[in-house]
């Protein structure tokens, strides 16, 4: 089954209007250089299953961080180019599972206080009805996915993907994060999506490893608060040991939780990522670490 159709040029046309001095414009130059010297090879069945990813997704400030963008772009290049992407973002919760529109729809610009440049950005990916059928096929018969025809990708999806796959030539569907879902439920959603990895579909959980924005000392953005480093170290240790039970008990065992995650939607996509892994208890590979305004950017892939 083909998951792609010819892409529209609206994304590139919008990008052409970005000030060439802007870090994202320079990032696009980097990607163009990589296209010439290191073409991104498309996934084939010989590549086997793609990994599942957990991304600390950033927001418009990601487009101003050249080093972080390069890390994400090179991470994408280290993997075969996927046939399609299913992404669960912290920024869309719903009572029952739903998917974003399968046809090109306006992005959700769910942020404020940033330059107009970011509201003019586009990420018009190919039609994704074939991908929607695949996602529905792995869900239980009792789980009828509702397609929100008017909902495009929110910033937890399109911002990191625009950095990693800026040509917008891979079909993308966003899957909602079930409200108040247990970690067991999220692991099960990931397990069902895991079979898609064998068909060249990249499964991504998108959040932020620590997200206590209201507790950041904005007078000293380079200082990493103890609650952020302690939570990050706890997660890193559990991931290195493949201790899914420890991670699942984060509400009672994670240090600094009330500050690192006053609400937990930026942490819990991690369980979809682990559920989609071949072995959720295997150690993961960290691909991005460090901090932004004191918040952990830890990102990883699971085989």
C-alpha atoms as an extended CHARMM CRD file, in Angstrom:
* protein
*
       303  EXT
         1         1  UNK       CA              0.0000000000        0.0000000000        0.0000000000  PROA      1               0.0000000000
         2         2  UNK       CA              1.3640000000        3.4140000000       -0.8800000000  PROA      2               0.0000000000
         3         3  UNK       CA              1.2770000000        5.8590000000        2.0000000000  PROA      3               0.0000000000
         4         4  UNK       CA              2.3700000000        8.9070000000        0.0490000000  PROA      4               0.0000000000
         5         5  UNK       CA              1.2230000000       11.1530000000       -2.7420000000  PROA      5               0.0000000000
         6         6  UNK       CA              3.0020000000       14.1220000000       -4.3440000000  PROA      6               0.0000000000
         7         7  UNK       CA              3.6760000000       16.8180000000       -1.7630000000  PROA      7               0.0000000000
         8         8  UNK       CA              2.5560000000       20.3840000000       -2.0970000000  PROA      8               0.0000000000
         9         9  UNK       CA              5.0540000000       23.2130000000       -2.3210000000  PROA      9               0.0000000000
        10        10  UNK       CA              3.4150000000       25.4440000000        0.2980000000  PROA      10              0.0000000000
        11        11  UNK       CA              5.8780000000       24.4780000000        3.0300000000  PROA      11              0.0000000000
        12        12  UNK       CA              8.9430000000       25.3630000000        0.9550000000  PROA      12              0.0000000000
        13        13  UNK       CA              7.2850000000       28.5580000000       -0.2680000000  PROA      13              0.0000000000
        14        14  UNK       CA              6.6570000000       29.6970000000        3.3070000000  PROA      14              0.0000000000
        15        15  UNK       CA             10.2000000000       28.7730000000        4.3290000000  PROA      15              0.0000000000
        16        16  UNK       CA             11.5670000000       30.8860000000        1.4810000000  PROA      16              0.0000000000
        17        17  UNK       CA             10.1720000000       33.9540000000        3.2200000000  PROA      17              0.0000000000
        18        18  UNK       CA             12.1970000000       33.4170000000        6.4000000000  PROA      18              0.0000000000
        19        19  UNK       CA             15.0190000000       35.9110000000        6.9700000000  PROA      19              0.0000000000
        20        20  UNK       CA             18.1700000000       34.1620000000        5.7060000000  PROA      20              0.0000000000
        21        21  UNK       CA             19.9630000000       35.2320000000        8.8920000000  PROA      21              0.0000000000
        22        22  UNK       CA             17.4720000000       33.3130000000       11.0540000000  PROA      22              0.0000000000
        23        23  UNK       CA             18.8770000000       30.1060000000       12.6340000000  PROA      23              0.0000000000
        24        24  UNK       CA             16.1380000000       28.0090000000       11.0260000000  PROA      24              0.0000000000
        25        25  UNK       CA             17.0080000000       29.3600000000        7.5620000000  PROA      25              0.0000000000
        26        26  UNK       CA             20.5850000000       28.3080000000        8.2200000000  PROA      26              0.0000000000
        27        27  UNK       CA             19.3020000000       24.9340000000        9.3990000000  PROA      27              0.0000000000
        28        28  UNK       CA             17.5600000000       24.4950000000        6.0500000000  PROA      28              0.0000000000
        29        29  UNK       CA             20.8990000000       25.2420000000        4.3890000000  PROA      29              0.0000000000
        30        30  UNK       CA             22.4350000000       22.4670000000        6.4950000000  PROA      30              0.0000000000
        31        31  UNK       CA             19.6990000000       20.0590000000        5.4010000000  PROA      31              0.0000000000
        32        32  UNK       CA             20.2540000000       21.0150000000        1.7470000000  PROA      32              0.0000000000
        33        33  UNK       CA             23.9470000000       20.2650000000        2.1860000000  PROA      33              0.0000000000
        34        34  UNK       CA             23.1500000000       16.9020000000        3.7400000000  PROA      34              0.0000000000
        35        35  UNK       CA             20.7940000000       16.1460000000        0.8570000000  PROA      35              0.0000000000
        36        36  UNK       CA             23.6910000000       16.6210000000       -1.5270000000  PROA      36              0.0000000000
        37        37  UNK       CA             26.3890000000       14.8180000000        0.4370000000  PROA      37              0.0000000000
        38        38  UNK       CA             24.4060000000       12.2960000000        2.4500000000  PROA      38              0.0000000000
        39        39  UNK       CA             21.0510000000       11.6230000000        0.7610000000  PROA      39              0.0000000000
        40        40  UNK       CA             18.4190000000       10.3300000000        3.1470000000  PROA      40              0.0000000000
        41        41  UNK       CA             17.7660000000        6.7340000000        2.1550000000  PROA      41              0.0000000000
        42        42  UNK       CA             14.1250000000        5.6570000000        2.2460000000  PROA      42              0.0000000000
        43        43  UNK       CA             13.1250000000        2.7800000000        4.4970000000  PROA      43              0.0000000000
        44        44  UNK       CA             12.8840000000       -0.6490000000        2.8560000000  PROA      44              0.0000000000
        45        45  UNK       CA             11.7710000000       -3.9800000000        4.3770000000  PROA      45              0.0000000000
        46        46  UNK       CA             15.4410000000       -5.0000000000        4.4840000000  PROA      46              0.0000000000
        47        47  UNK       CA             15.9640000000       -2.3040000000        7.1410000000  PROA      47              0.0000000000
        48        48  UNK       CA             13.6710000000       -4.1110000000        9.5660000000  PROA      48              0.0000000000
        49        49  UNK       CA             11.5290000000       -2.3670000000       12.1440000000  PROA      49              0.0000000000
        50        50  UNK       CA             12.1730000000        1.2990000000       12.8290000000  PROA      50              0.0000000000
        51        51  UNK       CA             12.8010000000        2.2770000000       16.4690000000  PROA      51              0.0000000000
        52        52  UNK       CA             10.2220000000        4.1720000000       18.4830000000  PROA      52              0.0000000000
        53        53  UNK       CA             11.1860000000        7.6590000000       19.6540000000  PROA      53              0.0000000000
        54        54  UNK       CA             10.5470000000        9.9180000000       22.6230000000  PROA      54              0.0000000000
        55        55  UNK       CA             11.1440000000       13.5880000000       21.7910000000  PROA      55              0.0000000000
        56        56  UNK       CA             11.4480000000       16.5700000000       24.0510000000  PROA      56              0.0000000000
        57        57  UNK       CA              9.8050000000       18.7290000000       21.4350000000  PROA      57              0.0000000000
        58        58  UNK       CA             10.5390000000       22.3140000000       22.2890000000  PROA      58              0.0000000000
        59        59  UNK       CA              8.4370000000       25.1570000000       20.8790000000  PROA      59              0.0000000000
        60        60  UNK       CA              9.3710000000       28.1290000000       18.6620000000  PROA      60              0.0000000000
        61        61  UNK       CA             12.6440000000       28.5890000000       20.6240000000  PROA      61              0.0000000000
        62        62  UNK       CA             13.7920000000       25.2890000000       19.1050000000  PROA      62              0.0000000000
        63        63  UNK       CA             13.9750000000       27.1070000000       15.7570000000  PROA      63              0.0000000000
        64        64  UNK       CA             16.5210000000       29.4700000000       17.3180000000  PROA      64              0.0000000000
        65        65  UNK       CA             18.8100000000       26.7750000000       18.7360000000  PROA      65              0.0000000000
        66        66  UNK       CA             21.1700000000       25.6970000000       15.9460000000  PROA      66              0.0000000000
        67        67  UNK       CA             22.9140000000       22.9810000000       17.9490000000  PROA      67              0.0000000000
        68        68  UNK       CA             19.6430000000       21.3790000000       19.0690000000  PROA      68              0.0000000000
        69        69  UNK       CA             18.2380000000       21.4690000000       15.5290000000  PROA      69              0.0000000000
        70        70  UNK       CA             21.3890000000       19.8400000000       14.1880000000  PROA      70              0.0000000000
        71        71  UNK       CA             21.1200000000       17.0790000000       16.7820000000  PROA      71              0.0000000000
        72        72  UNK       CA             17.5570000000       16.3470000000       15.6990000000  PROA      72              0.0000000000
        73        73  UNK       CA             18.3630000000       16.4880000000       11.9920000000  PROA      73              0.0000000000
        74        74  UNK       CA             21.3190000000       14.1340000000       12.3280000000  PROA      74              0.0000000000
        75        75  UNK       CA             19.2210000000       11.7870000000       14.4700000000  PROA      75              0.0000000000
        76        76  UNK       CA             16.6830000000       11.6310000000       11.6600000000  PROA      76              0.0000000000
        77        77  UNK       CA             19.4870000000       10.9670000000        9.1450000000  PROA      77              0.0000000000
        78        78  UNK       CA             20.7930000000        8.0910000000       11.2590000000  PROA      78              0.0000000000
        79        79  UNK       CA             17.4780000000        6.3240000000       10.6460000000  PROA      79              0.0000000000
        80        80  UNK       CA             16.0220000000        5.2710000000        7.3060000000  PROA      80              0.0000000000
        81        81  UNK       CA             13.5270000000        7.8390000000        6.0620000000  PROA      81              0.0000000000
        82        82  UNK       CA             10.1510000000        6.5490000000        7.2530000000  PROA      82              0.0000000000
        83        83  UNK       CA              7.2110000000        5.8400000000        4.9880000000  PROA      83              0.0000000000
        84        84  UNK       CA              4.9560000000        7.5700000000        7.5020000000  PROA      84              0.0000000000
        85        85  UNK       CA              4.8910000000        8.9320000000       11.0510000000  PROA      85              0.0000000000
        86        86  UNK       CA              2.4090000000        8.4470000000       13.9060000000  PROA      86              0.0000000000
        87        87  UNK       CA              2.9970000000       10.9110000000       16.7310000000  PROA      87              0.0000000000
        88        88  UNK       CA              1.3770000000       11.3120000000       20.1530000000  PROA      88              0.0000000000
        89        89  UNK       CA              1.8200000000       14.8370000000       21.5020000000  PROA      89              0.0000000000
        90        90  UNK       CA              1.3890000000       16.2500000000       24.9890000000  PROA      90              0.0000000000
        91        91  UNK       CA             -0.7970000000       18.9850000000       23.5300000000  PROA      91              0.0000000000
        92        92  UNK       CA             -3.8050000000       16.9580000000       22.4470000000  PROA      92              0.0000000000
        93        93  UNK       CA             -5.7280000000       15.0050000000       25.0540000000  PROA      93              0.0000000000
        94        94  UNK       CA             -9.1470000000       13.4810000000       24.4700000000  PROA      94              0.0000000000
        95        95  UNK       CA            -11.4520000000       11.1360000000       26.3490000000  PROA      95              0.0000000000
        96        96  UNK       CA            -11.2740000000        8.5250000000       23.5860000000  PROA      96              0.0000000000
        97        97  UNK       CA             -8.6380000000        7.9510000000       20.9270000000  PROA      97              0.0000000000
        98        98  UNK       CA             -8.7860000000       10.2410000000       17.9140000000  PROA      98              0.0000000000
        99        99  UNK       CA             -6.5900000000       11.1170000000       14.9560000000  PROA      99              0.0000000000
       100       100  UNK       CA             -5.8360000000       14.3980000000       13.2560000000  PROA      100             0.0000000000
       101       101  UNK       CA             -7.0780000000       15.1590000000        9.7720000000  PROA      101             0.0000000000
       102       102  UNK       CA             -5.8320000000       12.8290000000        7.0360000000  PROA      102             0.0000000000
       103       103  UNK       CA             -5.8090000000       15.7060000000        4.5490000000  PROA      103             0.0000000000
       104       104  UNK       CA             -3.7420000000       18.8660000000        4.6790000000  PROA      104             0.0000000000
       105       105  UNK       CA             -5.2260000000       21.1050000000        7.3750000000  PROA      105             0.0000000000
       106       106  UNK       CA             -4.0860000000       24.3100000000        9.0520000000  PROA      106             0.0000000000
       107       107  UNK       CA             -1.5120000000       23.7620000000       11.7670000000  PROA      107             0.0000000000
       108       108  UNK       CA             -2.4150000000       24.4120000000       15.3830000000  PROA      108             0.0000000000
       109       109  UNK       CA             -0.3440000000       27.4000000000       16.4850000000  PROA      109             0.0000000000
       110       110  UNK       CA             -0.8900000000       26.6660000000       20.1680000000  PROA      110             0.0000000000
       111       111  UNK       CA              1.6080000000       29.1660000000       21.5620000000  PROA      111             0.0000000000
       112       112  UNK       CA              1.7540000000       32.8860000000       22.1160000000  PROA      112             0.0000000000
       113       113  UNK       CA              4.1400000000       35.7600000000       22.5710000000  PROA      113             0.0000000000
       114       114  UNK       CA              6.4810000000       34.7790000000       19.7300000000  PROA      114             0.0000000000
       115       115  UNK       CA              7.4800000000       36.5020000000       16.5060000000  PROA      115             0.0000000000
       116       116  UNK       CA              5.1110000000       36.4110000000       13.5240000000  PROA      116             0.0000000000
       117       117  UNK       CA              7.6730000000       34.2460000000       11.6970000000  PROA      117             0.0000000000
       118       118  UNK       CA              6.4800000000       31.2100000000       13.6440000000  PROA      118             0.0000000000
       119       119  UNK       CA              2.8020000000       31.8150000000       12.8890000000  PROA      119             0.0000000000
       120       120  UNK       CA              3.6350000000       32.0400000000        9.1770000000  PROA      120             0.0000000000
       121       121  UNK       CA              5.3770000000       28.6600000000        9.1340000000  PROA      121             0.0000000000
       122       122  UNK       CA              3.7170000000       25.7620000000        7.3530000000  PROA      122             0.0000000000
       123       123  UNK       CA              4.1310000000       22.0090000000        7.4460000000  PROA      123             0.0000000000
       124       124  UNK       CA              1.8190000000       20.6180000000        4.7840000000  PROA      124             0.0000000000
       125       125  UNK       CA              2.4150000000       16.8750000000        4.7360000000  PROA      125             0.0000000000
       126       126  UNK       CA              0.9430000000       14.4010000000        2.2200000000  PROA      126             0.0000000000
       127       127  UNK       CA             -2.5330000000       12.9060000000        2.4670000000  PROA      127             0.0000000000
       128       128  UNK       CA             -2.5700000000       10.1720000000        5.1340000000  PROA      128             0.0000000000
       129       129  UNK       CA             -5.7340000000        8.0890000000        4.6640000000  PROA      129             0.0000000000
       130       130  UNK       CA             -3.6560000000        4.9570000000        4.0370000000  PROA      130             0.0000000000
       131       131  UNK       CA             -1.8260000000        5.5390000000        7.3020000000  PROA      131             0.0000000000
       132       132  UNK       CA             -5.1400000000        6.0720000000        9.1110000000  PROA      132             0.0000000000
       133       133  UNK       CA             -6.3580000000        2.6900000000        7.8800000000  PROA      133             0.0000000000
       134       134  UNK       CA             -3.1810000000        1.0600000000        9.1570000000  PROA      134             0.0000000000
       135       135  UNK       CA             -3.5920000000        2.6630000000       12.5860000000  PROA      135             0.0000000000
       136       136  UNK       CA             -7.2300000000        1.5960000000       12.7710000000  PROA      136             0.0000000000
       137       137  UNK       CA             -6.2880000000       -1.9500000000       11.7640000000  PROA      137             0.0000000000
       138       138  UNK       CA             -4.0950000000       -2.4680000000       14.8280000000  PROA      138             0.0000000000
       139       139  UNK       CA             -6.5990000000       -1.0810000000       17.3220000000  PROA      139             0.0000000000
       140       140  UNK       CA             -9.1560000000       -3.3280000000       19.0400000000  PROA      140             0.0000000000
       141       141  UNK       CA            -12.5510000000       -3.6740000000       17.3870000000  PROA      141             0.0000000000
       142       142  UNK       CA            -14.0440000000       -1.7260000000       20.2840000000  PROA      142             0.0000000000
       143       143  UNK       CA            -11.7670000000        1.2810000000       19.6030000000  PROA      143             0.0000000000
       144       144  UNK       CA            -13.2880000000        3.3460000000       16.8090000000  PROA      144             0.0000000000
       145       145  UNK       CA            -10.8680000000        6.1260000000       15.9350000000  PROA      145             0.0000000000
       146       146  UNK       CA            -12.5710000000        9.4400000000       15.2800000000  PROA      146             0.0000000000
       147       147  UNK       CA            -10.9260000000       11.6170000000       12.6450000000  PROA      147             0.0000000000
       148       148  UNK       CA            -10.9800000000       15.3230000000       13.5060000000  PROA      148             0.0000000000
       149       149  UNK       CA            -11.1340000000       16.7160000000        9.9730000000  PROA      149             0.0000000000
       150       150  UNK       CA            -10.5940000000       20.2490000000       11.2140000000  PROA      150             0.0000000000
       151       151  UNK       CA             -7.5850000000       19.5020000000       13.3880000000  PROA      151             0.0000000000
       152       152  UNK       CA             -4.0710000000       19.8220000000       12.0700000000  PROA      152             0.0000000000
       153       153  UNK       CA             -0.8170000000       19.0630000000       13.8530000000  PROA      153             0.0000000000
       154       154  UNK       CA             -0.0840000000       20.9640000000       17.0640000000  PROA      154             0.0000000000
       155       155  UNK       CA              3.3300000000       22.3400000000       17.9600000000  PROA      155             0.0000000000
       156       156  UNK       CA              4.2990000000       19.1830000000       19.8530000000  PROA      156             0.0000000000
       157       157  UNK       CA              4.1730000000       17.4260000000       16.4860000000  PROA      157             0.0000000000
       158       158  UNK       CA              4.9980000000       19.8840000000       13.7210000000  PROA      158             0.0000000000
       159       159  UNK       CA              7.7780000000       21.8480000000       15.4230000000  PROA      159             0.0000000000
       160       160  UNK       CA             10.1930000000       18.9120000000       15.9360000000  PROA      160             0.0000000000
       161       161  UNK       CA              9.1570000000       17.2280000000       12.6780000000  PROA      161             0.0000000000
       162       162  UNK       CA              9.7710000000       20.4270000000       10.7140000000  PROA      162             0.0000000000
       163       163  UNK       CA             13.3380000000       20.3380000000       12.0400000000  PROA      163             0.0000000000
       164       164  UNK       CA             13.8540000000       16.6040000000       11.4700000000  PROA      164             0.0000000000
       165       165  UNK       CA             11.9730000000       16.2220000000        8.1620000000  PROA      165             0.0000000000
       166       166  UNK       CA             11.7360000000       19.7950000000        6.8350000000  PROA      166             0.0000000000
       167       167  UNK       CA             10.6500000000       18.8320000000        3.3140000000  PROA      167             0.0000000000
       168       168  UNK       CA              7.2460000000       17.8140000000        4.7230000000  PROA      168             0.0000000000
       169       169  UNK       CA              7.1950000000       14.8510000000        2.3380000000  PROA      169             0.0000000000
       170       170  UNK       CA              6.2970000000       12.1270000000        4.8580000000  PROA      170             0.0000000000
       171       171  UNK       CA              2.6330000000       11.5020000000        5.7780000000  PROA      171             0.0000000000
       172       172  UNK       CA              1.9740000000       12.3230000000        9.4400000000  PROA      172             0.0000000000
       173       173  UNK       CA             -0.9450000000       11.5110000000       11.7110000000  PROA      173             0.0000000000
       174       174  UNK       CA             -1.2800000000       12.7390000000       15.2490000000  PROA      174             0.0000000000
       175       175  UNK       CA             -2.9250000000       10.3410000000       17.7000000000  PROA      175             0.0000000000
       176       176  UNK       CA             -4.5450000000       11.9210000000       20.7340000000  PROA      176             0.0000000000
       177       177  UNK       CA             -3.3350000000       11.1960000000       24.2550000000  PROA      177             0.0000000000
       178       178  UNK       CA             -6.2000000000        9.5990000000       26.1990000000  PROA      178             0.0000000000
       179       179  UNK       CA             -7.2090000000       11.7750000000       29.1500000000  PROA      179             0.0000000000
       180       180  UNK       CA             -6.3800000000       10.2140000000       32.5260000000  PROA      180             0.0000000000
       181       181  UNK       CA             -5.1040000000        7.0230000000       30.8680000000  PROA      181             0.0000000000
       182       182  UNK       CA             -3.0930000000        4.6910000000       33.0770000000  PROA      182             0.0000000000
       183       183  UNK       CA              0.4770000000        3.8900000000       32.1590000000  PROA      183             0.0000000000
       184       184  UNK       CA             -0.7220000000        0.3580000000       31.3670000000  PROA      184             0.0000000000
       185       185  UNK       CA             -3.1860000000        1.7800000000       28.8360000000  PROA      185             0.0000000000
       186       186  UNK       CA             -0.5040000000        3.9060000000       27.2020000000  PROA      186             0.0000000000
       187       187  UNK       CA              1.9000000000        0.9720000000       27.0350000000  PROA      187             0.0000000000
       188       188  UNK       CA             -0.8640000000       -1.0630000000       25.3740000000  PROA      188             0.0000000000
       189       189  UNK       CA             -1.4770000000        1.6620000000       22.7740000000  PROA      189             0.0000000000
       190       190  UNK       CA              2.2220000000        1.6130000000       22.0200000000  PROA      190             0.0000000000
       191       191  UNK       CA              2.2250000000       -2.1890000000       21.7980000000  PROA      191             0.0000000000
       192       192  UNK       CA             -0.5250000000       -2.0700000000       19.1880000000  PROA      192             0.0000000000
       193       193  UNK       CA              1.3390000000        0.5520000000       17.1790000000  PROA      193             0.0000000000
       194       194  UNK       CA              4.5690000000       -1.4440000000       17.3650000000  PROA      194             0.0000000000
       195       195  UNK       CA              3.6640000000       -3.6640000000       14.4200000000  PROA      195             0.0000000000
       196       196  UNK       CA              3.5640000000       -0.5830000000       12.1760000000  PROA      196             0.0000000000
       197       197  UNK       CA              7.2850000000       -0.1170000000       12.7440000000  PROA      197             0.0000000000
       198       198  UNK       CA              7.8330000000       -3.2380000000       10.6180000000  PROA      198             0.0000000000
       199       199  UNK       CA              6.1050000000       -1.4180000000        7.7540000000  PROA      199             0.0000000000
       200       200  UNK       CA              8.3540000000        1.6260000000        7.8890000000  PROA      200             0.0000000000
       201       201  UNK       CA              6.1450000000        3.7230000000       10.1680000000  PROA      201             0.0000000000
       202       202  UNK       CA              7.9510000000        5.8230000000       12.7680000000  PROA      202             0.0000000000
       203       203  UNK       CA              6.1320000000        5.9130000000       16.1260000000  PROA      203             0.0000000000
       204       204  UNK       CA              6.8970000000        8.9740000000       18.2760000000  PROA      204             0.0000000000
       205       205  UNK       CA              5.8880000000       10.0940000000       21.7560000000  PROA      205             0.0000000000
       206       206  UNK       CA              6.3940000000       13.8640000000       22.0250000000  PROA      206             0.0000000000
       207       207  UNK       CA              6.6330000000       15.6850000000       25.3460000000  PROA      207             0.0000000000
       208       208  UNK       CA              9.3950000000       17.2810000000       27.4060000000  PROA      208             0.0000000000
       209       209  UNK       CA             11.3820000000       15.3830000000       30.0150000000  PROA      209             0.0000000000
       210       210  UNK       CA             10.8570000000       18.1150000000       32.5780000000  PROA      210             0.0000000000
       211       211  UNK       CA              8.2440000000       20.8000000000       32.0270000000  PROA      211             0.0000000000
       212       212  UNK       CA              7.8460000000       22.9140000000       35.1490000000  PROA      212             0.0000000000
       213       213  UNK       CA              7.6980000000       26.1930000000       33.2550000000  PROA      213             0.0000000000
       214       214  UNK       CA              6.0150000000       28.0380000000       36.1080000000  PROA      214             0.0000000000
       215       215  UNK       CA              8.8840000000       27.0750000000       38.4190000000  PROA      215             0.0000000000
       216       216  UNK       CA             11.7070000000       28.2460000000       36.1430000000  PROA      216             0.0000000000
       217       217  UNK       CA             13.7440000000       31.1850000000       37.4510000000  PROA      217             0.0000000000
       218       218  UNK       CA             13.5730000000       33.3490000000       34.3280000000  PROA      218             0.0000000000
       219       219  UNK       CA             16.1310000000       35.7460000000       35.8380000000  PROA      219             0.0000000000
       220       220  UNK       CA             18.6810000000       32.8980000000       35.6730000000  PROA      220             0.0000000000
       221       221  UNK       CA             17.6410000000       30.6970000000       32.7390000000  PROA      221             0.0000000000
       222       222  UNK       CA             21.0180000000       28.9320000000       32.6200000000  PROA      222             0.0000000000
       223       223  UNK       CA             20.6120000000       27.5490000000       36.1410000000  PROA      223             0.0000000000
       224       224  UNK       CA             19.2780000000       23.9840000000       36.2790000000  PROA      224             0.0000000000
       225       225  UNK       CA             16.9460000000       23.6000000000       39.2780000000  PROA      225             0.0000000000
       226       226  UNK       CA             17.4850000000       20.6060000000       41.5320000000  PROA      226             0.0000000000
       227       227  UNK       CA             13.9800000000       19.3210000000       40.8740000000  PROA      227             0.0000000000
       228       228  UNK       CA             14.7310000000       19.2070000000       37.1330000000  PROA      228             0.0000000000
       229       229  UNK       CA             18.1290000000       17.4980000000       37.3940000000  PROA      229             0.0000000000
       230       230  UNK       CA             16.8850000000       15.0590000000       40.0470000000  PROA      230             0.0000000000
       231       231  UNK       CA             13.8790000000       14.0180000000       37.9660000000  PROA      231             0.0000000000
       232       232  UNK       CA             16.0110000000       13.6960000000       34.8400000000  PROA      232             0.0000000000
       233       233  UNK       CA             18.6020000000       11.5690000000       36.6430000000  PROA      233             0.0000000000
       234       234  UNK       CA             15.8620000000        9.3060000000       38.0080000000  PROA      234             0.0000000000
       235       235  UNK       CA             14.3970000000        8.8060000000       34.5270000000  PROA      235             0.0000000000
       236       236  UNK       CA             17.8300000000        8.2370000000       32.9640000000  PROA      236             0.0000000000
       237       237  UNK       CA             18.6610000000        5.5710000000       35.5390000000  PROA      237             0.0000000000
       238       238  UNK       CA             15.3380000000        3.7520000000       35.0960000000  PROA      238             0.0000000000
       239       239  UNK       CA             15.6160000000        3.8600000000       31.3040000000  PROA      239             0.0000000000
       240       240  UNK       CA             19.1900000000        2.5310000000       31.4350000000  PROA      240             0.0000000000
       241       241  UNK       CA             17.9670000000       -0.4030000000       33.5300000000  PROA      241             0.0000000000
       242       242  UNK       CA             14.8130000000       -0.9410000000       31.4640000000  PROA      242             0.0000000000
       243       243  UNK       CA             12.7770000000       -0.5660000000       34.6360000000  PROA      243             0.0000000000
       244       244  UNK       CA              9.3070000000        0.0630000000       33.2640000000  PROA      244             0.0000000000
       245       245  UNK       CA              7.7660000000       -0.7400000000       36.6530000000  PROA      245             0.0000000000
       246       246  UNK       CA              9.7630000000        2.0500000000       38.3010000000  PROA      246             0.0000000000
       247       247  UNK       CA              8.8180000000        4.5200000000       35.5810000000  PROA      247             0.0000000000
       248       248  UNK       CA              5.1600000000        3.5150000000       35.8080000000  PROA      248             0.0000000000
       249       249  UNK       CA              5.2150000000        4.3930000000       39.5120000000  PROA      249             0.0000000000
       250       250  UNK       CA              6.4110000000        7.9320000000       38.7820000000  PROA      250             0.0000000000
       251       251  UNK       CA              3.5890000000        9.5430000000       40.7660000000  PROA      251             0.0000000000
       252       252  UNK       CA              4.9760000000        8.1640000000       44.0220000000  PROA      252             0.0000000000
       253       253  UNK       CA              8.6480000000        7.4960000000       43.2320000000  PROA      253             0.0000000000
       254       254  UNK       CA              9.9040000000       10.2830000000       40.9790000000  PROA      254             0.0000000000
       255       255  UNK       CA             11.8470000000       13.0070000000       42.8080000000  PROA      255             0.0000000000
       256       256  UNK       CA             10.7050000000       16.5540000000       42.1890000000  PROA      256             0.0000000000
       257       257  UNK       CA              7.5690000000       15.4640000000       40.3130000000  PROA      257             0.0000000000
       258       258  UNK       CA              5.3350000000       18.3060000000       41.5520000000  PROA      258             0.0000000000
       259       259  UNK       CA              7.7850000000       20.8250000000       40.0760000000  PROA      259             0.0000000000
       260       260  UNK       CA              9.0850000000       18.8570000000       37.0740000000  PROA      260             0.0000000000
       261       261  UNK       CA              5.5650000000       17.9430000000       35.9420000000  PROA      261             0.0000000000
       262       262  UNK       CA              2.7990000000       19.9340000000       37.6520000000  PROA      262             0.0000000000
       263       263  UNK       CA              0.6450000000       18.1870000000       35.0390000000  PROA      263             0.0000000000
       264       264  UNK       CA              1.9500000000       14.9490000000       33.5600000000  PROA      264             0.0000000000
       265       265  UNK       CA              1.0190000000       15.1040000000       29.8630000000  PROA      265             0.0000000000
       266       266  UNK       CA              4.5890000000       15.9820000000       28.8250000000  PROA      266             0.0000000000
       267       267  UNK       CA              5.9440000000       12.8730000000       30.5420000000  PROA      267             0.0000000000
       268       268  UNK       CA              3.3510000000       10.2080000000       29.7600000000  PROA      268             0.0000000000
       269       269  UNK       CA              3.9230000000        9.9970000000       25.9480000000  PROA      269             0.0000000000
       270       270  UNK       CA              7.0940000000        8.1740000000       27.0250000000  PROA      270             0.0000000000
       271       271  UNK       CA              4.9370000000        5.1140000000       27.7830000000  PROA      271             0.0000000000
       272       272  UNK       CA              3.6010000000        4.9860000000       24.2240000000  PROA      272             0.0000000000
       273       273  UNK       CA              7.2190000000        5.0240000000       23.0310000000  PROA      273             0.0000000000
       274       274  UNK       CA              8.2320000000        2.2130000000       25.3840000000  PROA      274             0.0000000000
       275       275  UNK       CA              5.1230000000        0.1910000000       24.5690000000  PROA      275             0.0000000000
       276       276  UNK       CA              5.9590000000        0.4120000000       20.8760000000  PROA      276             0.0000000000
       277       277  UNK       CA              9.4570000000       -0.9940000000       21.4540000000  PROA      277             0.0000000000
       278       278  UNK       CA             10.2850000000       -4.6030000000       20.6220000000  PROA      278             0.0000000000
       279       279  UNK       CA             11.2330000000       -5.0400000000       24.2870000000  PROA      279             0.0000000000
       280       280  UNK       CA             10.0780000000       -2.1960000000       26.5710000000  PROA      280             0.0000000000
       281       281  UNK       CA             12.4550000000       -3.4370000000       29.2980000000  PROA      281             0.0000000000
       282       282  UNK       CA             15.5820000000       -3.1350000000       27.1330000000  PROA      282             0.0000000000
       283       283  UNK       CA             17.8540000000       -0.1280000000       27.7640000000  PROA      283             0.0000000000
       284       284  UNK       CA             17.1750000000        2.7870000000       25.4210000000  PROA      284             0.0000000000
       285       285  UNK       CA             19.6150000000        4.9060000000       23.4280000000  PROA      285             0.0000000000
       286       286  UNK       CA             19.7640000000        8.5480000000       24.5030000000  PROA      286             0.0000000000
       287       287  UNK       CA             20.0720000000       10.8360000000       21.4950000000  PROA      287             0.0000000000
       288       288  UNK       CA             19.6360000000       14.3090000000       23.0210000000  PROA      288             0.0000000000
       289       289  UNK       CA             20.3640000000       15.4520000000       26.5580000000  PROA      289             0.0000000000
       290       290  UNK       CA             21.1390000000       18.6850000000       28.3510000000  PROA      290             0.0000000000
       291       291  UNK       CA             18.8100000000       21.4930000000       29.3640000000  PROA      291             0.0000000000
       292       292  UNK       CA             16.8980000000       24.4500000000       27.9610000000  PROA      292             0.0000000000
       293       293  UNK       CA             16.0450000000       27.1870000000       30.5080000000  PROA      293             0.0000000000
       294       294  UNK       CA             16.6400000000       24.5560000000       33.1890000000  PROA      294             0.0000000000
       295       295  UNK       CA             14.3220000000       21.9700000000       31.6430000000  PROA      295             0.0000000000
       296       296  UNK       CA             15.6220000000       18.5700000000       30.5550000000  PROA      296             0.0000000000
       297       297  UNK       CA             15.6180000000       17.9730000000       26.7920000000  PROA      297             0.0000000000
       298       298  UNK       CA             16.3290000000       14.2400000000       27.1740000000  PROA      298             0.0000000000
       299       299  UNK       CA             15.1860000000       12.3340000000       24.0880000000  PROA      299             0.0000000000
       300       300  UNK       CA             15.7630000000        8.7070000000       23.1790000000  PROA      300             0.0000000000
       301       301  UNK       CA             15.0120000000        5.8420000000       20.8420000000  PROA      301             0.0000000000
       302       302  UNK       CA             13.9420000000        2.3230000000       21.7470000000  PROA      302             0.0000000000
       303       303  UNK       CA             14.6780000000       -0.6200000000       19.4590000000  PROA      303             0.0000000000
